[in-house]
Amino acid sequence: MIVEKGILRAINATTYRATVQMWPSLSVYLENIPVNTAIPASELIVGRSVAVLSFDPSNYLDRVVVAVWVDGTAPIGPPVRTASVVLAASDSSALAKAQSDRTCDATDVKADGAWAMTQLATEGGIIHFLPGTYNYTTLLQTDRTGIIIEGGGMGEGGTYFRFTATGGIELKHFGCRLANFSTRWGNPGILVDNGTSGIELENIYSRYATIALRLSTQYGITIKNLIIDNARSIGVDVVNPCTMLDWTYGRIVNDTGAAYAGAIGLRVAGAGYATAISLRKINFSGSAADSQIGMELARCADLFAEGCYFEGNKDHVMVNGVNASNLAQKIVLKSCYWDMPSDGTHRYGVYGDYADGLVIEDPHFNGGDHANTFHIYITANAIKPAIKRPLITNATARITNLAPIVAL
């Protein structure tokens, strides 16, 4: 015989049988357990600690509640774990399911994700999704600050979120983090909601989303190693004022075909200006035949892109402010590489219109030797653009600068 500790979760005063949550598990509930009739009904209050006598540990029905008390050292409500809650998918391994706190529903994981949130402390914590497939028909939303949602890897055999058109992950609070998983579909697949800050995204792979990532935030987003394949509309969409976006390493690659016509890798064209944006070592690849754009920068100021690689798109970088009163400001493209075949399907390496202080420094344009192609084209609406030390290989330089005032 052994004596185990639990928490009383339900009591039938007629049959004197109880439901007990076994301590310290979050997921093991024993139902229909007999209760010692010597215990007064007035003492059987849900939330109190109980002692469970087990005659045969292999048979959970061979138990009886023998005592109940208020334990000042044990929580009356559910136990709180600030470290993590571990979830397994319906197709996770048997070992993963055995080691998890809960196995998720095969059709929709919304209820499981919401349950996991309730198990964390008010200060937040980690929800760890073990390798497997998690289907979401609605949004998985954070319900407090400091939530970390992480998977068991972004590659094959890792953690895989499969969204419907209305499914995705929404970060609604400060200091949240997403890491180490892959996603499929979603519109958007990941939404960083307005008013949040201190957001981190790392090691995430998205495929076939209408919009892979939408940023509608205010202050402080860090992205590292974000890979987006075949976003049908926009890879990363910055729709509202977004200050201090730092993105290092990544790839946005779009496929060919009507489903991807006009797709944009990165678009900054929201209702308010996005400022202080840093992009480093990112590959923007698309299809010229489908009129795809690498970066579209409209309501944008103080953007610095370094060491980025552009290929395949019809228009690689479009710096096109809204009008003379709403200019794109201080856009710096440094040490970037443009691959531009000389077949006439590519139009612009860099296009500047209604741009104030556009700087193109140490660019390398390879190819693009065609009458329909421009390595750089700056309109008369631009103010003080600067083109420094351009390198053009396998083509004659095709640079047009119509700006009335040029920076020296």
Phi and psi in degrees as a GROMACS rama.xvg file:
@    title "Ramachandran Plot"
@    xaxis  label "Phi"
@    yaxis  label "Psi"
@TYPE xy
-135.382  155.58  ILE-2
-113.491  127.443  VAL-3
-119.133  153.426  GLU-4
-97.3454  142.916  LYS-5
-147.786  -177.347  GLY-6
-124.906  130.338  ILE-7
-71.7594  120.991  LEU-8
-109.322  -23.4931  ARG-9
-160.923  151.793  ALA-10
-143.936  133.66  ILE-11
-101.006  106.838  ASN-12
-68.6767  -17.6645  ALA-13
-81.9371  -50.1928  THR-14
-88.6523  -12.3596  THR-15
55.7917  48.9399  TYR-16
-124.785  149.078  ARG-17
-130.554  159.944  ALA-18
-106.946  126.919  THR-19
-124.636  131.315  VAL-20
-89.971  120.189  GLN-21
-78.4425  127.798  MET-22
-76.9764  136.077  TRP-23
-103.648  22.3782  PRO-24
-67.5054  146.375  SER-25
-90.1817  -13.9033  LEU-26
-123.202  -10.9555  SER-27
-92.5709  108.328  VAL-28
-116.907  129.195  TYR-29
-105.169  126.245  LEU-30
-106.926  155.722  GLU-31
61.2753  36.9589  ASN-32
-85.8262  128.892  ILE-33
-62.0324  147.392  PRO-34
-116.434  137.263  VAL-35
-56.0505  119.043  ASN-36
-69.8917  -9.8478  THR-37
-74.6155  -12.8911  ALA-38
-81.77  121.949  ILE-39
-59.6362  140.13  PRO-40
-58.9154  -30.2001  ALA-41
-65.609  -20.1841  SER-42
-90.021  -12.1642  GLU-43
-87.0723  76.9192  LEU-44
-104.486  127.676  ILE-45
-56.9914  131.856  VAL-46
106.173  -16.4481  GLY-47
-78.132  156.255  ARG-48
-76.0361  146.68  SER-49
-134.754  154.759  VAL-50
-104.827  128.352  ALA-51
-113.525  118.887  VAL-52
-89.6745  122.995  LEU-53
-109.653  118.302  SER-54
-83.7318  -35.646  PHE-55
-136.417  99.9142  ASP-56
-58.5526  -23.6147  PRO-57
-78.2183  -11.0542  SER-58
-123.267  104.776  ASN-59
-67.8509  -20.137  TYR-60
-76.8243  -15.579  LEU-61
-86.8848  53.9086  ASP-62
-136.798  160.966  ARG-63
-148.552  140.271  VAL-64
-80.4211  119.242  VAL-65
-109.077  -13.6442  VAL-66
-157.249  155.862  ALA-67
-142.016  142.939  VAL-68
-159.379  167.226  TRP-69
-99.303  114.156  VAL-70
-103.466  112.692  ASP-71
-65.9951  -17.204  GLY-72
-94.3066  -7.10863  THR-73
-116.584  144.51  ALA-74
-67.6719  140.786  PRO-75
-73.9833  -38.2714  ILE-76
-87.1791  -165.303  GLY-77
-61.4285  145.719  PRO-78
-63.2471  144.71  PRO-79
-104.071  133.469  VAL-80
-127.695  111.564  ARG-81
-79.4464  -14.8915  THR-82
-76.8652  -65.8554  ALA-83
-166.265  157.368  SER-84
-120.258  133.753  VAL-85
-110.421  125.239  VAL-86
-114.898  144.93  LEU-87
-115.645  151.768  ALA-88
-86.4015  166.187  ALA-89
-64.6054  -24.8537  SER-90
-106.444  13.9079  ASP-91
-67.0929  165.007  SER-92
-66.0279  160.022  SER-93
-60.4919  -38.0371  ALA-94
-64.2929  -42.6115  LEU-95
-62.2998  -43.1242  ALA-96
-62.9322  -40.0108  LYS-97
-66.5313  -31.1551  ALA-98
-91.4117  -5.71182  GLN-99
-88.8616  165.805  SER-100
-82.6648  -21.149  ASP-101
-164.668  141.735  ARG-102
-98.3784  128.161  THR-103
-79.2539  157.205  CYS-104
-63.832  143.92  ASP-105
-74.6068  -25.1772  ALA-106
-91.1273  -45.8546  THR-107
-149.485  126.878  ASP-108
-93.8305  4.39668  VAL-109
-55.0951  -48.9547  LYS-110
-63.7583  -36.4918  ALA-111
-68.5129  -41.7034  ASP-112
-64.9918  -41.4281  GLY-113
-64.4036  -40.0601  ALA-114
-60.8843  -43.1001  TRP-115
-59.9509  -38.2133  ALA-116
-59.4059  -39.3558  MET-117
-69.2173  -17.4147  THR-118
-85.7152  -9.39955  GLN-119
-90.1429  161.509  LEU-120
-71.8762  166.776  ALA-121
-62.8058  -21.8216  THR-122
-81.4321  -2.29934  GLU-123
98.3513  -166.809  GLY-124
160.666  -166.564  GLY-125
-109.019  132.035  ILE-126
-109.42  114.376  ILE-127
-105.901  118.364  HIS-128
-95.1434  112.82  PHE-129
-66.7343  160.111  LEU-130
-52.3652  134.64  PRO-131
155.114  -176.007  GLY-132
-107.785  126.543  THR-133
-120.404  116.584  TYR-134
-93.6737  130.233  ASN-135
-125.309  122.128  TYR-136
-98.8853  -9.77009  THR-137
-135.743  -175.475  THR-138
-82.6682  136.262  LEU-139
-88.0544  113.011  LEU-140
-113.622  138.115  GLN-141
-70.0151  148.465  THR-142
-118.399  6.70711  ASP-143
-166.459  172.842  ARG-144
-74.5694  160.202  THR-145
73.2947  20.6494  GLY-146
-82.8541  131.486  ILE-147
-115.211  121.162  ILE-148
-111.057  115.642  ILE-149
-132.731  153.098  GLU-150
-113.994  -171.647  GLY-151
-101.828  23.9922  GLY-152
131.92  147.01  GLY-153
-95.3879  -6.04244  MET-154
-96.9525  -168.865  GLY-155
-60.6121  134.889  GLU-156
83.4268  5.12437  GLY-157
-97.3431  -152.665  GLY-158
-91.7703  130.085  THR-159
-132.793  113.33  TYR-160
-94.6225  124.602  PHE-161
-112.702  110.639  ARG-162
-98.3801  152.144  PHE-163
-87.4848  -173.893  THR-164
-62.1893  -25.156  ALA-165
-104.881  1.86331  THR-166
-91.7657  160.876  GLY-167
161.005  -172.226  GLY-168
-118.918  128.638  ILE-169
-118.876  121.231  GLU-170
-95.6089  114.213  LEU-171
-111.477  1.68454  LYS-172
-135.884  167.54  HIS-173
-71.7664  151.241  PHE-174
65.4743  31.9214  GLY-175
-96.4127  159.65  CYS-176
-144.091  139.367  ARG-177
-120.603  139.846  LEU-178
-160.84  146.826  ALA-179
64.9882  55.1212  ASN-180
-157.824  170.319  PHE-181
-121.242  156.344  SER-182
-131.987  158.99  THR-183
-138.013  132.834  ARG-184
66.1381  -162.924  TRP-185
104.098  146.653  GLY-186
-149.315  80.8729  ASN-187
-85.2801  161.538  PRO-188
-67.4666  -40.8241  GLY-189
-131.681  128.884  ILE-190
-120.359  121.342  LEU-191
-98.6671  110.086  VAL-192
-77.4176  164.198  ASP-193
-64.6917  135.993  ASN-194
93.5531  -1.10073  GLY-195
-87.7773  168.172  THR-196
-158.166  167.956  SER-197
64.3456  39.9337  GLY-198
-94.6453  140.126  ILE-199
-128.404  133.718  GLU-200
-126.973  129.263  LEU-201
-147.804  136.662  GLU-202
55.5915  62.1416  ASN-203
-124.742  135.723  ILE-204
-122.652  121.63  TYR-205
-117.068  137.875  SER-206
-133.632  139.666  ARG-207
62.4984  22.6572  TYR-208
-76.2929  151.357  ALA-209
-66.5638  -50.4755  THR-210
-129.044  122.483  ILE-211
-74.7047  -46.5507  ALA-212
-140.556  124.716  LEU-213
-116.861  128.221  ARG-214
-108.779  116.392  LEU-215
-131.067  66.1512  SER-216
-130.37  -172.559  THR-217
-122.938  -40.3224  GLN-218
-154.314  116.333  TYR-219
84.9354  89.7135  GLY-220
-129.322  128.206  ILE-221
-114.995  127.167  THR-222
-125.211  133.669  ILE-223
-138.529  125.634  LYS-224
59.1005  60.0769  ASN-225
-100.361  122.707  LEU-226
-117.806  125.277  ILE-227
-124.671  119.897  ILE-228
-113.39  129.153  ASP-229
59.4685  50.3122  ASN-230
-73.894  125.608  ALA-231
-73.3208  -21.4515  ARG-232
-125.069  -63.058  SER-233
-141.312  136.696  ILE-234
-72.7706  -65.0876  GLY-235
-122.529  123.093  VAL-236
-117.424  114.454  ASP-237
-100.815  108.163  VAL-238
-108.144  -14.8671  VAL-239
-137.036  171.759  ASN-240
-50.3181  124.195  PRO-241
-133.902  114.457  CYS-242
-109.803  132.078  THR-243
65.7618  70.4027  MET-244
-101.015  121.63  LEU-245
-121.518  108.745  ASP-246
-120.418  118.728  TRP-247
-123.134  127.828  THR-248
67.6435  131.518  TYR-249
164.85  -178.866  GLY-250
-156.154  136.453  ARG-251
-126.443  111.029  ILE-252
-123.897  124.93  VAL-253
-111.627  144.296  ASN-254
-82.8621  174.414  ASP-255
-92.8674  163.477  THR-256
117.939  163.476  GLY-257
-60.399  -30.6879  ALA-258
-63.6708  -21.093  ALA-259
-114.061  15.0562  TYR-260
-62.1475  129.772  ALA-261
74.0193  11.4818  GLY-262
-63.2589  146.99  ALA-263
-122.979  133.521  ILE-264
-68.6672  -61.6883  GLY-265
-127.117  124.848  LEU-266
-122.012  127.968  ARG-267
-120.377  92.7145  VAL-268
-152.866  44.2795  ALA-269
-86.0214  -168.014  GLY-270
-71.6904  -27.8246  ALA-271
-126.248  169.926  GLY-272
-74.9026  136.95  TYR-273
-95.7936  133.654  ALA-274
-132.94  159.227  THR-275
56.3412  63.6682  ALA-276
-110.679  130.968  ILE-277
-122.384  126.264  SER-278
-125.363  126.471  LEU-279
-137.122  133.327  ARG-280
56.7712  54.8703  LYS-281
-121.473  136.438  ILE-282
-100.212  122.251  ASN-283
-110.898  110.695  PHE-284
-128.478  136.129  SER-285
-151.855  -159.148  GLY-286
-123.113  117.342  SER-287
-64.8547  -36.3969  ALA-288
-62.7288  -24.0596  ALA-289
-105.739  20.0608  ASP-290
54.4546  43.6758  SER-291
-88.0617  153.87  GLN-292
-121.686  136.165  ILE-293
-72.1613  -61.4984  GLY-294
-132.741  133.824  MET-295
-118.607  115.333  GLU-296
-118.494  106.108  LEU-297
-112.631  -79.4792  ALA-298
-84.7907  81.7786  ARG-299
-149.044  138.269  CYS-300
-142.097  143.438  ALA-301
59.3028  55.2364  ASP-302
-103.896  134.401  LEU-303
-125.98  117.587  PHE-304
-117.531  127.17  ALA-305
-134.114  134.513  GLU-306
66.3484  26.2439  GLY-307
-87.9787  158.363  CYS-308
-126.217  124.764  TYR-309
-118.43  132.452  PHE-310
-154.157  151.344  GLU-311
82.0451  -33.682  GLY-312
-65.9489  154  ASN-313
-68.5563  -44.9933  LYS-314
-124.908  118.992  ASP-315
-77.8513  -55.8555  HIS-316
-130.569  117.983  VAL-317
-112.065  105.999  MET-318
-99.9537  90.7167  VAL-319
-131.202  91.6755  ASN-320
-59.6243  168.601  GLY-321
-72.1379  -49.3845  VAL-322
-163.817  -172.277  ASN-323
-64.8526  -20.9188  ALA-324
-94.4131  -10.7919  SER-325
-133.151  74.3172  ASN-326
-86.4536  149.336  LEU-327
-75.1015  132.228  ALA-328
-125.268  136.726  GLN-329
50.4534  63.0485  LYS-330
-98.8052  120.536  ILE-331
-117.329  122.069  VAL-332
-113.536  111.811  LEU-333
-122.601  130.563  LYS-334
52.8147  42.7961  SER-335
-98.9243  161.823  CYS-336
-123.387  133.518  TYR-337
-120.287  123.14  TRP-338
-99.0169  116.517  ASP-339
-133.274  92.9201  MET-340
-55.9117  150.907  PRO-341
-94.5919  41.5946  SER-342
-102.231  2.3546  ASP-343
84.5394  -2.59451  GLY-344
-82.5286  -19.1777  THR-345
-96.8237  140.889  HIS-346
-106.127  -59.7152  ARG-347
-126.564  134.915  TYR-348
-76.4461  -55.413  GLY-349
-133.421  129.713  VAL-350
-119.817  127.182  TYR-351
-121.582  120.228  GLY-352
-144.928  131.87  ASP-353
51.3512  51.6905  TYR-354
-123.928  131.956  ALA-355
-111.543  115.119  ASP-356
78.6243  38.2005  GLY-357
-74.475  124.607  LEU-358
-120.589  125.539  VAL-359
-118.578  105.751  ILE-360
-118.081  129.608  GLU-361
51.1805  47.5106  ASP-362
-80.066  154.028  PRO-363
-124.949  113.262  HIS-364
-106.11  122.702  PHE-365
-110.579  117.357  ASN-366
84.5834  -160.03  GLY-367
87.5878  26.0881  GLY-368
-87.82  77.9075  ASP-369
-153.455  149.904  HIS-370
-63.9394  -24.9938  ALA-371
-89.2739  1.60227  ASN-372
-117.317  139.037  THR-373
-126.656  127.61  PHE-374
-65.5581  -46.4935  HIS-375
-138.067  132.568  ILE-376
-136.232  116.986  TYR-377
-120.281  126.553  ILE-378
-83.9067  175.115  THR-379
-71.7653  -9.54477  ALA-380
-83.8423  -6.24867  ASN-381
-82.4597  153.6  ALA-382
-122.42  122.851  ILE-383
48.5702  56.5073  LYS-384
-75.3399  158.642  PRO-385
-137.428  129.27  ALA-386
-119.738  116.201  ILE-387
-119.895  123.302  LYS-388
51.0202  53.556  ARG-389
-70.1039  140.376  PRO-390
-114.107  122.861  LEU-391
-124.743  121.254  ILE-392
-117.26  149.767  THR-393
58.3807  29.9665  ASN-394
-168.569  158.449  ALA-395
-81.0997  139.64  THR-396
-58.9321  129.713  ALA-397
-124.736  83.6972  ARG-398
-122.682  124.727  ILE-399
-122.887  124.749  THR-400
-130.176  105.56  ASN-401
-100.504  5.01968  LEU-402
-62.7093  135.906  ALA-403
-69.759  -26.9809  PRO-404
-125.567  123.616  ILE-405
-113.525  133.28  VAL-406
-70.2662  143.174  ALA-407
